[in-house]
Amino acid sequence: MTTLKVKAIKDLWAEFEVPGDKSISHRAAILAGLSNGVCRIDNYLPSEDCLNTLNAMAQLGATHEVLETKDGYGPTSIKIQGRRMKLSAPSGNVDCGNSGTGMRLLAGLLAAQPFESVLTGDASLQSRPMGRIIKPLEEMGASIKACGDTPGCAPLRIKGATLQPISYRMPVASAQVKSAILLAGLFTEGKTTVVQPAETRDHTERMLAYFRIRSIRTGDEISVYGGQMPESGDFRVPGDISSAAFWIVAAAALPGSHLLIKNVGLNPTRTALLNVLIRMGAQIKDVVLSEEYGEPYGNIEITGKPLRGTEIKSEEIPNLIDEIPILAVAGALAQGKTMIRNARELRVKESDRIATVCENLRAMGAEVEEFEDGMEITGGKPLKGAELDSFGDHRIAMAFAIAGLFAHGETVVNNTKCIDTSYPGFATHLSSIKNGRSPR
C-alpha cells in the first residue's frame, strides 16, 4: 500500500507547471481518433484514466505513436491516426479503468457503431450510475444493457444502431452526459440538442470548434448537426486547473506564501474555484496568455493571506465539483463557517466525497456537520495530524495531503496509488514543496 507522509510547512515559495488537463486529454484522444487524418497531441496527461481512453481508442482502430513520455508513467506527446468516423469492433471488452469521463464519452461513440461492444472498469467505476447516459442514448436508438451487480451500473453492453437526432433536457447538469450526446449526435442525420439546467464545463464545444465541427449555443441549448467529421490538426493540452487547485489552496491559506502556476487552463467554466477563494480573502491574479488551441490558458499567481469562510453558491457547484474536497480543506483553515450545499452529486464520485471529506476532516480535529447534499465547516480550529484513508479516491488523497501541510504533527494518507489516475508526479511535487523547492 502506498502512503504519503506530511508535516506542516512554514512557507511556500514556488513556480511550476502542473500536468496536462484530464478532461481535455480524454476529449483530445477521442476527437483525434475520429478525425480525417493524423493529429499530434502534446502535453497529454499520462494518468491511468487518460491512458485507458487512449488505449480504448486504439482498440477501436485509432492507433497512436508515442513521441515523448514521462518517466514511470506514459506518453505525453503522441500522434493519433484518425479513423474518419469509422471505428472498428474491439477484440475484447473496452476497459475504462477508473474513469467516468472515459466511459460516458466512449458510450456516445459506441452507441452509433455497427457492432456490439462492452465498456467496463474497476470496482469503483462499476458502482457509479450510468443511467444518465443510457436513457438519452437509447432514445437515439442504441440498445444499452447495464450488466453490473449494482442496478444501472457498468459493465455496459452496447448494441450500436443508426441513431436518430434528439432534443434532450438533462435532469442533472453534467458535462459528461452533454458530451456523450453531442458525440453521438455527430453520427445522426440531423440536429441533436442538449439543454443543460446549469452551466457545465464547455471543453467539448470548444474542442469541436477547434477540430472544425460546428456547434450552436443558444442560451442553455447546445446543438450539433450530424454528418460532420473532425478536421485533423495538432493540439496542445493546457495544465489542469483541478490539479493546480491543491497548490492554489495551499498557497492561498498560508500567509506570506507566493506561488506561480504557469500555462494552466483558464477556461471560464473551470475557474469557479478562484472566485470562491477570492471571496474567502485570497489574493489571486490570473492572466490569459493564449487561446491558440481553442482553450484559454495562462498563469495564476497567489499570495497567501488569512482566509475567511464563505457560502459556495448552488450555481457554482457544477463548475467546481472536482475541487470541493480541497475547498472543504480551505474551509477548515479559514476563520468562520463555510457552507457547501446542493452538491449531492459528490456522493456518486470515486468515493462518497461528502462522507469521506467529513470523516477525514473530523479525524484531523475540524468541526464539520454533514448534510445529505453537502456540509458546513466551522473553520479556524487547529488541525492535528492523523492517519487517514484515501478511500481509493485521488482527490481525497491529494486534498488531505495538503491538509497535512497545516496540521500539528504528522499526517499519513494511506492508499494513495489512486493519485495516478489524475496527477502522475504529485508525490514528487509534494516532496519539493515540503523541502522548499519549486517542483520541476
C-alpha positions as CSV (number, residue, x, y, z in Angstrom):
1,M,0.0,0.0,0.0
2,T,1.4,3.4,-0.9
3,T,1.3,6.2,1.6
4,L,2.0,9.9,1.8
5,K,3.6,11.3,5.0
6,V,3.2,15.0,5.5
7,K,4.2,17.6,8.2
8,A,3.4,21.2,8.5
9,I,5.4,23.7,6.4
10,K,6.2,27.3,7.4
11,D,6.3,28.9,3.9
12,L,5.6,28.1,0.3
13,W,7.5,29.9,-2.5
14,A,7.4,28.2,-5.8
15,E,6.7,28.4,-9.5
16,F,6.0,25.4,-11.7
17,E,3.6,23.8,-14.2
18,V,1.1,21.0,-13.4
19,P,0.4,18.1,-15.8
20,G,-2.0,18.3,-18.7
21,D,-5.7,18.7,-18.2
22,K,-7.5,15.4,-17.6
23,S,-10.9,16.4,-19.2
24,I,-9.2,17.9,-22.2
25,S,-6.9,14.9,-22.7
26,H,-9.8,12.5,-22.8
27,R,-11.5,14.6,-25.5
28,A,-8.3,15.1,-27.5
29,A,-7.8,11.3,-27.8
30,I,-11.4,10.8,-28.9
31,L,-11.7,13.7,-31.4
32,A,-8.3,12.9,-32.9
33,G,-9.3,9.3,-33.3
34,L,-12.5,10.3,-35.1
35,S,-10.7,12.8,-37.4
36,N,-9.8,12.6,-41.0
37,G,-6.0,12.4,-40.6
38,V,-3.1,12.4,-38.2
39,C,-3.2,14.6,-35.1
40,R,-0.3,15.4,-32.8
41,I,-1.3,15.9,-29.2
42,D,1.3,17.5,-26.9
43,N,1.2,17.7,-23.1
44,Y,-1.2,14.7,-23.0
45,L,-1.9,13.7,-19.4
46,P,-0.2,10.3,-18.8
47,S,-2.6,9.4,-16.0
48,E,-4.2,6.0,-15.8
49,D,-7.6,7.4,-16.7
50,C,-6.4,9.1,-19.8
51,L,-4.1,6.2,-20.9
52,N,-7.2,4.0,-20.6
53,T,-9.1,6.3,-23.0
54,L,-6.1,6.4,-25.4
55,N,-5.9,2.6,-25.3
56,A,-9.6,2.3,-25.8
57,M,-9.5,4.3,-28.9
58,A,-6.6,2.1,-30.1
59,Q,-8.8,-0.9,-29.5
60,L,-11.4,0.8,-31.8
61,G,-8.8,1.3,-34.5
62,A,-7.5,4.7,-33.8
63,T,-3.9,3.7,-33.1
64,H,-1.2,6.0,-31.8
65,E,2.5,6.6,-32.0
66,V,4.3,7.7,-28.8
67,L,6.7,10.7,-29.4
68,E,7.6,11.6,-25.8
69,T,7.0,10.0,-22.4
70,K,7.1,10.9,-18.7
71,D,9.4,8.5,-17.0
72,G,7.5,6.0,-15.0
73,Y,4.1,7.0,-16.3
74,G,3.4,7.1,-20.0
75,P,3.2,9.2,-23.2
76,T,2.9,13.0,-23.1
77,S,3.3,13.5,-26.8
78,I,1.5,11.3,-29.3
79,K,0.4,11.0,-32.9
80,I,-3.1,9.6,-33.3
81,Q,-4.3,8.1,-36.6
82,G,-7.9,9.3,-37.2
83,R,-10.5,6.8,-38.4
84,R,-12.7,9.2,-40.4
85,M,-15.6,8.5,-38.0
86,K,-15.5,4.7,-38.8
87,L,-14.4,2.7,-35.7
88,S,-13.6,-1.0,-35.8
89,A,-15.0,-3.6,-33.4
90,P,-12.8,-4.3,-30.4
91,S,-11.4,-7.8,-29.9
92,G,-12.5,-7.8,-26.2
93,N,-14.1,-5.6,-23.5
94,V,-13.0,-2.0,-23.5
95,D,-11.5,-1.2,-20.1
96,C,-12.1,2.4,-18.9
97,G,-10.3,1.8,-15.6
98,N,-11.5,4.3,-13.0
99,S,-12.7,6.9,-15.5
100,G,-16.3,8.0,-15.6
101,T,-15.5,10.6,-18.3
102,G,-13.9,7.9,-20.5
103,M,-16.8,5.5,-20.1
104,R,-19.6,8.1,-20.7
105,L,-17.9,9.7,-23.7
106,L,-17.0,6.4,-25.3
107,A,-20.6,5.2,-24.8
108,G,-21.6,8.1,-27.0
109,L,-19.4,6.8,-29.8
110,L,-20.2,3.2,-29.4
111,A,-23.9,3.8,-29.5
112,A,-23.5,4.6,-33.2
113,Q,-21.3,1.8,-34.3
114,P,-22.5,-1.2,-36.3
115,F,-21.2,-3.7,-33.8
116,E,-21.7,-4.8,-30.2
117,S,-19.2,-3.8,-27.5
118,V,-18.7,-3.9,-23.8
119,L,-17.4,-1.0,-21.7
120,T,-16.1,-2.0,-18.3
121,G,-14.0,-0.6,-15.5
122,D,-12.7,-1.1,-12.0
123,A,-14.8,-1.7,-8.9
124,S,-15.2,2.0,-8.2
125,L,-16.4,2.8,-11.7
126,Q,-18.8,-0.2,-11.6
127,S,-20.5,1.4,-8.7
128,R,-21.2,4.8,-10.4
129,P,-24.6,5.5,-12.1
130,M,-24.7,5.1,-15.9
131,G,-28.5,5.5,-16.3
132,R,-28.0,9.2,-17.1
133,I,-26.3,8.3,-20.4
134,I,-28.2,5.1,-21.1
135,K,-31.6,7.0,-21.2
136,P,-30.7,9.6,-23.9
137,L,-28.6,7.2,-26.0
138,E,-31.5,4.7,-26.0
139,E,-33.8,7.5,-27.1
140,M,-31.5,8.0,-30.0
141,G,-31.8,4.3,-31.0
142,A,-29.0,2.4,-29.3
143,S,-29.6,-0.6,-27.1
144,I,-27.6,-0.5,-23.8
145,K,-27.7,-3.0,-21.0
146,A,-26.2,-2.2,-17.6
147,C,-24.7,-5.6,-16.5
148,G,-23.2,-4.6,-13.2
149,D,-24.1,-6.0,-9.8
150,T,-25.5,-2.6,-8.9
151,P,-28.6,-1.7,-10.9
152,G,-27.8,0.9,-13.6
153,C,-24.0,0.4,-13.4
154,A,-21.3,-0.9,-15.6
155,P,-20.2,-3.1,-17.4
156,L,-22.3,-1.7,-20.2
157,R,-23.2,-3.9,-23.2
158,I,-23.8,-1.6,-26.1
159,K,-25.5,-2.6,-29.3
160,G,-25.0,0.2,-31.7
161,A,-27.6,1.4,-34.2
162,T,-28.3,4.1,-36.8
163,L,-29.0,6.9,-34.4
164,Q,-31.7,9.5,-34.6
165,P,-31.2,13.1,-33.5
166,I,-33.0,14.2,-30.3
167,S,-33.5,17.2,-28.2
168,Y,-32.7,16.2,-24.6
169,R,-33.1,18.2,-21.4
170,M,-30.7,16.9,-18.8
171,P,-32.2,16.4,-15.3
172,V,-28.7,17.0,-13.8
173,A,-26.1,19.4,-15.0
174,S,-23.3,17.1,-16.4
175,A,-20.6,17.9,-18.9
176,Q,-20.1,14.1,-19.4
177,V,-23.7,13.5,-20.3
178,K,-23.8,16.5,-22.6
179,S,-20.6,15.4,-24.3
180,A,-21.8,11.8,-24.8
181,I,-25.0,13.0,-26.5
182,L,-23.2,15.6,-28.7
183,L,-20.6,13.0,-29.8
184,A,-23.5,10.6,-30.6
185,G,-25.2,13.4,-32.5
186,L,-22.3,13.6,-34.9
187,F,-23.4,10.2,-36.3
188,T,-27.0,11.2,-36.9
189,E,-28.6,12.8,-40.0
190,G,-30.0,15.9,-38.2
191,K,-29.8,18.3,-35.4
192,T,-29.1,17.0,-31.9
193,T,-29.7,19.4,-29.0
194,V,-28.8,19.2,-25.3
195,V,-30.5,21.5,-22.8
196,Q,-28.5,22.0,-19.6
197,P,-30.1,23.0,-16.3
198,A,-27.0,24.9,-15.3
199,E,-23.7,25.9,-16.9
200,T,-21.3,23.0,-17.3
201,R,-17.7,22.9,-18.4
202,D,-17.6,23.5,-22.2
203,H,-14.4,21.7,-23.3
204,T,-16.3,19.5,-25.8
205,E,-17.9,22.5,-27.6
206,R,-14.5,24.4,-27.7
207,M,-12.7,21.3,-29.0
208,L,-15.3,20.5,-31.5
209,A,-14.8,24.0,-32.9
210,Y,-11.0,23.6,-32.9
211,F,-11.4,20.4,-34.9
212,R,-13.7,22.3,-37.3
213,I,-17.0,20.9,-36.1
214,R,-19.7,23.5,-35.9
215,S,-22.0,23.6,-32.8
216,I,-24.6,26.1,-31.9
217,R,-25.2,27.7,-28.5
218,T,-28.5,29.4,-27.7
219,G,-28.9,30.1,-24.1
220,D,-28.8,26.8,-22.3
221,E,-29.2,24.8,-25.5
222,I,-26.2,23.3,-27.3
223,S,-26.8,21.7,-30.7
224,V,-24.7,19.9,-33.2
225,Y,-25.6,18.7,-36.7
226,G,-24.7,15.2,-37.8
227,G,-22.6,14.3,-40.8
228,Q,-19.6,16.4,-39.7
229,M,-16.1,15.0,-39.3
230,P,-13.3,16.4,-37.1
231,E,-10.6,18.0,-39.3
232,S,-7.2,16.7,-38.2
233,G,-4.8,19.1,-36.6
234,D,-2.2,19.4,-33.9
235,F,-3.3,20.2,-30.4
236,R,-1.6,21.1,-27.1
237,V,-3.3,20.3,-23.8
238,P,-3.0,23.1,-21.1
239,G,-2.2,22.3,-17.5
240,D,-5.1,21.0,-15.4
241,I,-6.6,23.7,-13.1
242,S,-8.1,20.9,-11.0
243,S,-4.6,19.6,-10.2
244,A,-3.3,23.2,-9.7
245,A,-6.2,23.6,-7.2
246,F,-4.3,21.7,-4.5
247,W,-1.3,24.1,-4.6
248,I,-3.5,27.1,-5.0
249,V,-5.3,26.4,-1.8
250,A,-2.1,25.6,0.0
251,A,-0.6,28.9,-1.0
252,A,-3.8,30.9,-0.5
253,A,-4.2,29.7,3.1
254,L,-0.6,30.2,4.1
255,P,0.0,33.9,4.9
256,G,3.2,35.2,3.3
257,S,3.5,32.5,0.7
258,H,3.9,33.1,-3.0
259,L,3.0,30.7,-5.8
260,L,3.1,31.0,-9.6
261,I,1.3,28.2,-11.6
262,K,2.3,28.5,-15.3
263,N,0.5,27.5,-18.5
264,V,-2.6,26.2,-16.8
265,G,-6.1,26.1,-18.3
266,L,-8.2,29.2,-17.6
267,N,-11.5,28.1,-19.2
268,P,-14.2,30.3,-17.5
269,T,-16.3,27.1,-16.9
270,R,-13.4,25.8,-14.7
271,T,-12.3,28.8,-12.7
272,A,-15.1,29.0,-10.2
273,L,-12.6,27.8,-7.6
274,L,-10.7,31.0,-8.0
275,N,-13.8,33.1,-7.5
276,V,-14.6,31.2,-4.2
277,L,-11.1,31.6,-2.9
278,I,-11.1,35.4,-3.7
279,R,-14.4,35.7,-1.7
280,M,-12.6,33.9,1.1
281,G,-9.9,36.7,1.1
282,A,-7.3,35.1,-1.1
283,Q,-5.0,37.3,-3.2
284,I,-5.1,35.7,-6.7
285,K,-4.3,37.1,-10.1
286,D,-4.8,35.2,-13.3
287,V,-3.7,36.2,-16.8
288,V,-4.7,34.5,-20.0
289,L,-1.7,34.2,-22.3
290,S,-3.3,32.5,-25.3
291,E,-6.3,30.6,-26.8
292,E,-4.2,29.2,-29.6
293,Y,-5.8,25.7,-29.3
294,G,-9.3,26.9,-28.5
295,E,-8.8,26.7,-24.8
296,P,-7.6,29.8,-22.8
297,Y,-4.5,29.2,-20.7
298,G,-2.1,31.3,-18.8
299,N,-0.6,31.9,-15.4
300,I,-2.1,32.1,-11.9
301,E,-0.3,34.0,-9.1
302,I,-1.2,33.5,-5.5
303,T,-0.1,35.4,-2.4
304,G,-1.1,33.9,0.9
305,K,-3.5,35.7,3.2
306,P,-5.7,34.7,6.2
307,L,-8.9,33.2,4.8
308,R,-12.5,33.6,6.0
309,G,-15.4,31.2,5.4
310,T,-17.9,31.6,2.6
311,E,-21.0,30.0,1.1
312,I,-20.5,28.2,-2.1
313,K,-23.4,29.1,-4.4
314,S,-25.6,26.4,-5.9
315,E,-24.9,27.7,-9.4
316,E,-21.1,27.4,-8.8
317,I,-21.3,23.7,-7.8
318,P,-21.3,22.1,-11.4
319,N,-18.1,24.0,-12.3
320,L,-16.1,23.3,-9.2
321,I,-17.5,19.8,-8.3
322,D,-14.0,18.3,-8.5
323,E,-12.5,21.0,-6.3
324,I,-14.9,20.6,-3.4
325,P,-12.7,18.3,-1.4
326,I,-9.8,20.8,-1.4
327,L,-12.2,23.7,-0.9
328,A,-13.5,21.9,2.2
329,V,-9.9,21.8,3.5
330,A,-9.7,25.5,2.7
331,G,-12.9,26.0,4.8
332,A,-11.3,24.2,7.7
333,L,-8.3,26.5,7.5
334,A,-10.4,29.7,7.3
335,Q,-12.0,31.6,10.1
336,G,-15.8,31.2,10.3
337,K,-18.2,29.0,8.6
338,T,-18.0,27.6,5.0
339,M,-21.3,26.2,3.7
340,I,-21.5,23.7,0.8
341,R,-25.0,22.6,-0.3
342,N,-26.7,21.3,-3.4
343,A,-23.7,19.1,-4.1
344,R,-25.4,15.6,-3.8
345,E,-23.5,14.6,-7.0
346,L,-20.5,14.2,-4.7
347,R,-22.0,11.0,-3.3
348,V,-21.5,9.2,-6.6
349,K,-17.9,10.2,-7.4
350,E,-14.9,7.9,-7.0
351,S,-15.9,7.8,-3.3
352,D,-18.9,9.3,-1.5
353,R,-17.0,12.5,-1.2
354,I,-19.4,14.1,1.3
355,A,-18.9,11.3,3.7
356,T,-15.1,10.8,3.1
357,V,-14.3,14.5,3.4
358,C,-16.3,14.8,6.6
359,E,-14.7,11.7,8.1
360,N,-11.2,12.9,7.4
361,L,-11.8,16.4,8.5
362,R,-13.2,15.2,11.8
363,A,-10.2,12.9,12.2
364,M,-8.0,16.0,11.9
365,G,-10.0,17.8,14.6
366,A,-12.1,20.0,12.3
367,E,-15.7,20.9,13.2
368,V,-17.9,19.7,10.4
369,E,-21.6,19.0,10.0
370,E,-22.7,16.6,7.2
371,F,-25.9,17.0,5.2
372,E,-27.3,14.8,2.5
373,D,-26.2,17.3,-0.1
374,G,-23.2,18.9,1.4
375,M,-21.6,20.0,4.6
376,E,-20.9,23.0,6.9
377,I,-17.4,23.5,8.2
378,T,-16.6,25.8,11.1
379,G,-13.0,26.7,10.4
380,G,-10.2,28.1,12.5
381,K,-9.7,25.2,14.9
382,P,-6.1,24.0,14.6
383,L,-5.8,20.8,12.6
384,K,-3.9,17.8,14.1
385,G,-2.0,15.2,12.2
386,A,-3.8,11.9,11.7
387,E,-3.7,8.6,9.8
388,L,-6.2,8.8,7.1
389,D,-7.6,6.7,4.2
390,S,-8.0,8.0,0.7
391,F,-10.9,5.6,0.2
392,G,-9.3,4.9,-3.2
393,D,-10.2,8.4,-4.3
394,H,-7.4,10.5,-5.9
395,R,-8.9,13.9,-5.0
396,I,-9.4,12.8,-1.3
397,A,-5.8,11.6,-1.2
398,M,-4.4,14.9,-2.5
399,A,-6.7,17.2,-0.6
400,F,-5.7,15.6,2.8
401,A,-2.0,15.6,1.9
402,I,-2.4,19.4,1.5
403,A,-4.3,19.5,4.9
404,G,-1.3,17.8,6.4
405,L,0.9,20.7,5.4
406,F,-1.1,22.8,8.0
407,A,-1.5,20.2,10.8
408,H,0.3,19.8,14.1
409,G,2.2,16.5,14.0
410,E,2.5,14.0,11.1
411,T,-0.3,13.2,8.7
412,V,-0.3,9.9,7.0
413,V,-2.6,9.4,4.0
414,N,-2.9,5.7,3.1
415,N,-3.9,4.0,-0.2
416,T,-2.5,6.8,-2.4
417,K,-1.8,4.8,-5.6
418,C,-5.2,6.2,-6.9
419,I,-3.5,9.6,-7.4
420,D,-2.0,8.3,-10.6
421,T,-5.5,8.3,-12.1
422,S,-5.3,12.1,-12.4
423,Y,-1.9,13.6,-11.2
424,P,1.1,11.5,-12.0
425,G,4.1,13.0,-10.2
426,F,2.0,14.6,-7.3
427,A,4.2,12.9,-4.7
428,T,7.3,14.3,-6.3
429,H,5.8,17.8,-6.4
430,L,4.7,17.5,-2.8
431,S,8.2,16.5,-1.8
432,S,9.7,19.6,-3.5
433,I,7.2,21.8,-1.8
434,K,7.9,20.3,1.6
435,N,11.6,20.9,1.0
436,G,11.2,24.5,0.0
437,R,11.9,24.0,-3.7
438,S,9.9,24.6,-6.9
439,P,8.9,21.3,-8.5
440,R,10.4,20.5,-11.9
